Amino acid sequence: MSRLPVLQGLLLTWSLLTAMQPFGQLIAAEATIVWQTDFARAEADAEKRQVPLLVHFYATWCLPCSKMDRDVLKSADVKQLLGERFIGVKVDSDQHPELVKRFGIQMLPSDVIVDPTNGRVLMEKQGALNLNDYLSMTSRAEAKFQHALKRQMTGRQIPSDELAKLEDIKIVLGEPQPLIGLDGFSPVSLTKSRKWIRGSAEYAWDFQGVTYQLATREELLAFRQNPADYAPRLLGCDPVTLWETDRAVPGRTLYGAFFDDELYLFTSAENRKRFKANPARFMKTQHVLRIEQIDRTATLEGSHLKVADAPEIAVPQ
């Protein structure tokens, strides 16, 4: 009897075992990975799984970041939390300045929890947290997310088991209503074609606390990719008023103007004229505005325009 088939069989078995070993190790390694490092992939995973996205900003030179990573982020409680109810991603602030700008990060470490279905920030904490505070933050963000999810479900019949889970969550009422940017006009249409086209609530996306409505799914995808390229500067607040009074007053779509392909909104034709005369002066402002700083009580007469009344966009020279 020839020994060749036996040897060939042994070699084939050995090759298969050798090939399978790295694959098995890879599966085991991936099973222990809790924090992702690719923001785009993590955002897509969170949207697919319909769970909140937890974004942790850090830097390699930041000592409080290292301490928080060791004492909090690597704890068994957080690992279990991320493995079941959140998608977590760590973002090196030095490597991703665009994300630092997008979320208005001013201190390290910082954490932002985002609703992946609309980009809305559910919870934000800047500065180091201990484990108890961190778990409290994620718990409150999860409650807000589930509350929003419940409202989205009102258009269909909710299974009893889902309803029971949602009813157990305590919701803090009295939160401010979302601020609709550009009075509902699409920032993508405005930036790309200088046309005032009404967006749709179906294609809404949140950026820096302001909700923008896009006209089509294609516009929504473009806005999600680079929201800062389309959203008005200073959260839509008048740069002249901000410079002179230090008040963040929302501008009006009636008085919009582009400068260097960036959109600014003004509270009056006079302020727009003054900006046009010396834009460099008012663009020097170092304000990093946050949604809670906006004076939402300011009177904006005529801010809600009909499509037929959409204003012309001015382009300062």
C-alpha positions in Angstrom: 0.0 0.0 0.0 1.4 3.4 -1.0 2.1 5.8 1.8 1.6 8.9 -0.4 -2.2 9.4 0.2 -1.6 9.1 3.9 1.1 11.7 3.9 -1.0 14.0 1.7 -3.9 13.6 4.1 -1.7 14.5 7.1 -0.3 17.5 5.2 -3.8 18.7 4.4 -4.9 18.4 8.0 -1.9 20.3 9.2 -2.4 23.1 6.7 -6.1 23.5 7.7 -5.2 23.6 11.4 -2.5 26.1 10.8 -4.8 28.3 8.7 -7.6 28.1 11.3 -5.5 29.1 14.2 -5.0 32.8 13.4 -8.7 33.0 12.4 -9.7 31.6 15.8 -7.4 34.0 17.5 -8.9 36.9 15.5 -12.4 35.9 16.6 -11.3 35.8 20.2 -9.6 39.1 19.9 -12.6 40.8 18.3 -14.8 39.4 21.0 -12.8 41.3 23.6 -12.8 44.6 21.7 -15.2 47.0 23.3 -14.0 50.4 22.1 -13.8 51.0 18.4 -11.3 53.5 16.9 -13.0 54.2 13.5 -15.7 56.8 14.0 -17.4 56.3 10.7 -17.7 52.6 11.2 -18.9 53.0 14.8 -21.5 55.5 13.7 -22.7 53.0 11.0 -22.8 50.2 13.5 -24.8 52.2 16.0 -27.3 53.2 13.4 -27.7 49.6 12.2 -28.1 48.2 15.7 -30.3 51.2 16.8 -28.3 51.9 20.0 -26.7 55.2 21.2 -23.2 56.1 20.0 -20.7 56.9 22.9 -17.8 59.0 21.7 -14.8 59.5 24.0 -12.3 62.2 23.1 -8.8 62.0 24.4 -5.1 62.7 23.6 -2.0 60.7 24.1 -0.4 63.5 26.1 -3.4 64.0 28.4 -2.7 62.6 31.9 -6.4 62.8 33.1 -7.3 60.9 29.9 -4.9 58.1 30.8 -6.3 57.9 34.3 -9.9 57.8 33.1 -9.1 55.2 30.5 -7.6 53.0 33.2 -10.1 53.5 36.0 -13.3 54.0 34.0 -13.2 53.0 30.3 -11.6 49.6 31.0 -13.8 48.8 33.9 -16.0 45.7 33.8 -19.2 47.8 34.2 -18.4 49.9 31.1 -17.3 47.0 29.0 -20.6 45.3 29.8 -22.5 48.5 29.0 -20.9 48.9 25.6 -21.2 45.3 24.8 -24.9 45.3 25.2 -26.5 48.7 24.9 -24.0 51.2 23.3 -21.5 51.4 20.5 -18.3 53.0 21.9 -15.6 54.8 19.9 -12.4 56.5 21.1 -11.3 59.5 19.2 -7.8 60.9 19.4 -8.4 64.7 19.3 -5.0 65.4 17.7 -5.8 63.0 14.8 -9.4 64.1 14.2 -9.7 67.9 14.6 -12.8 67.8 12.3 -14.7 65.8 15.0 -13.4 68.1 17.7 -14.9 71.0 15.8 -18.1 69.1 14.9 -18.9 68.4 18.6 -17.5 71.6 20.0 -14.9 69.9 22.3 -13.1 72.3 24.5 -11.6 70.1 27.2 -10.0 66.7 27.5 -11.1 64.1 28.2 -14.7 64.6 27.0 -17.6 62.3 26.2 -20.5 62.8 23.8 -23.5 60.4 23.4 -25.3 60.7 20.1 -28.6 59.4 18.7 -27.4 57.6 15.5 -30.8 58.0 13.9 -30.7 61.8 13.7 -27.3 63.0 14.9 -28.7 64.6 18.0 -26.5 64.8 21.1 -28.2 63.0 23.9 -25.7 63.8 26.6 -22.3 65.5 26.9 -19.7 65.8 29.6 -16.4 67.7 29.2 -13.7 66.8 31.7 -12.8 63.6 33.5 -15.5 61.5 35.3 -15.3 58.8 37.9 -17.0 55.5 37.3 -20.3 56.3 39.1 -20.8 59.6 37.3 -19.9 57.9 34.0 -22.5 55.2 34.5 -25.1 57.8 35.6 -24.4 59.8 32.4 -24.9 56.8 30.1 -28.0 55.7 32.0 -29.6 59.1 31.5 -28.6 59.2 27.8 -30.1 55.8 27.3 -33.4 56.9 28.8 -33.5 59.9 26.5 -32.8 57.6 23.5 -35.4 55.1 24.5 -37.9 57.9 25.0 -37.2 59.2 21.4 -37.4 55.7 20.1 -40.8 55.3 21.7 -42.1 58.4 20.0 -40.8 57.1 16.7 -42.8 53.9 17.3 -46.1 55.7 17.7 -46.8 55.1 14.0 -46.9 51.4 14.5 -48.2 49.0 17.1 -45.6 48.4 19.8 -45.2 44.8 21.0 -46.1 44.4 24.7 -42.6 43.4 25.7 -41.1 46.5 24.1 -43.7 48.7 25.6 -43.1 47.3 29.1 -39.4 48.1 28.8 -40.0 51.6 27.7 -42.6 52.3 30.4 -40.0 51.4 33.1 -37.7 54.2 32.0 -38.0 57.5 33.9 -38.0 60.5 31.6 -37.1 64.0 32.7 -39.7 66.3 31.2 -39.4 70.0 30.3 -36.5 69.7 27.8 -36.3 72.6 25.3 -37.7 72.0 21.9 -35.2 71.4 19.0 -33.9 74.6 17.3 -34.7 74.3 13.6 -31.9 75.8 11.5 -32.5 78.0 8.5 -36.2 78.0 9.2 -36.4 74.5 7.7 -34.6 75.4 4.4 -32.0 72.9 3.2 -28.4 74.1 3.9 -27.1 71.8 1.2 -29.3 73.2 -1.5 -28.4 76.7 -0.3 -24.6 76.1 -0.3 -24.4 74.1 -3.6 -26.9 76.0 -5.8 -27.7 79.2 -3.8 -31.4 78.1 -3.8 -33.9 78.3 -1.0 -35.5 74.8 -1.0 -37.6 73.6 1.9 -36.2 70.5 3.7 -38.2 67.7 5.1 -38.5 66.4 8.7 -37.9 63.0 7.1 -34.4 64.0 6.2 -33.5 65.9 9.4 -30.0 65.8 11.0 -28.6 67.5 14.1 -25.4 69.5 14.2 -24.1 71.2 17.3 -27.5 71.1 18.8 -29.3 72.6 15.8 -31.6 70.5 13.7 -31.3 71.0 9.9 -33.8 69.6 7.4 -32.6 68.4 4.0 -34.6 68.1 0.8 -33.5 64.6 -0.3 -31.7 61.5 1.0 -28.7 62.4 -1.1 -28.5 65.8 0.6 -28.9 64.1 4.0 -25.9 61.8 3.3 -23.8 64.8 2.1 -24.7 66.8 5.2 -24.0 63.9 7.5 -20.6 63.5 5.9 -19.4 67.1 6.4 -22.1 69.2 8.3 -19.6 72.0 9.0 -19.4 72.6 5.2 -23.1 73.5 5.0 -24.3 74.8 8.3 -24.2 78.6 8.9 -21.3 79.9 10.9 -21.8 80.7 14.6 -24.8 78.4 14.9 -26.7 80.9 12.7 -26.2 83.8 15.1 -25.5 87.3 13.9 -21.7 87.9 13.9 -22.2 91.7 14.2 -24.4 91.5 17.3 -22.1 88.9 18.8 -19.0 91.1 18.3 -20.6 94.2 19.7 -22.8 92.9 22.5 -21.4 89.4 23.3 -25.0 88.1 22.8 -25.7 85.1 20.6 -28.8 86.2 18.8 -30.1 84.0 15.9 -30.0 85.7 12.6 -32.8 85.6 10.0 -32.9 83.7 6.7 -34.2 87.0 5.2 -30.7 88.5 5.8 -28.3 85.7 4.8 -25.0 86.2 3.1 -22.1 84.1 1.9 -18.5 85.1 2.4 -15.7 82.8 1.2 -18.4 80.2 0.7 -19.4 80.3 4.3 -23.0 81.2 5.2 -23.7 84.0 7.8 -27.1 85.1 9.1 -28.0 88.6 10.3 -30.7 90.1 12.4 -31.2 93.1 10.0 -30.2 94.5 6.6 -28.1 97.1 8.4 -26.0 94.5 10.2 -25.5 92.6 6.9 -24.4 95.9 5.2 -21.9 96.5 8.0 -20.5 93.0 7.7 -20.2 93.4 4.0 -18.2 96.7 4.4 -15.6 95.0 6.7 -16.1 91.3 7.0 -12.6 90.6 8.4 -13.4 92.7 11.5 -16.4 90.5 12.5 -14.8 87.2 11.4 -12.1 87.7 14.0 -14.5 86.6 16.8 -13.1 83.7 18.8 -16.4 82.7 20.1 -17.0 78.9 20.3 -20.8 78.9 20.7 -22.9 76.2 22.2 -26.6 75.7 21.8 -27.4 76.7 25.4 -25.7 80.2 24.8 -28.2 81.1 22.1 -30.8 83.7 23.1 -33.9 81.9 21.9 -36.2 84.5 23.4 -35.1 87.1 20.8 -37.9 88.3 18.6 -37.5 87.1 15.1 -40.4 88.7 13.2 -41.0 87.2 9.8 -38.5 84.4 10.4 -40.9 81.7 9.1 -41.0 82.2 5.4 -43.1 80.6 2.7 -41.2 79.1 -0.3 -42.5 82.0 -2.5 -41.1 84.5 0.0 -37.6 82.9 0.1 -35.0 85.8 0.1 -32.1 86.4 -2.2 -28.7 85.4 -0.8 -26.2 88.2 -0.7 -22.6 87.6 -1.6 -20.3 90.1 -0.1 -17.3 91.1 -2.3 
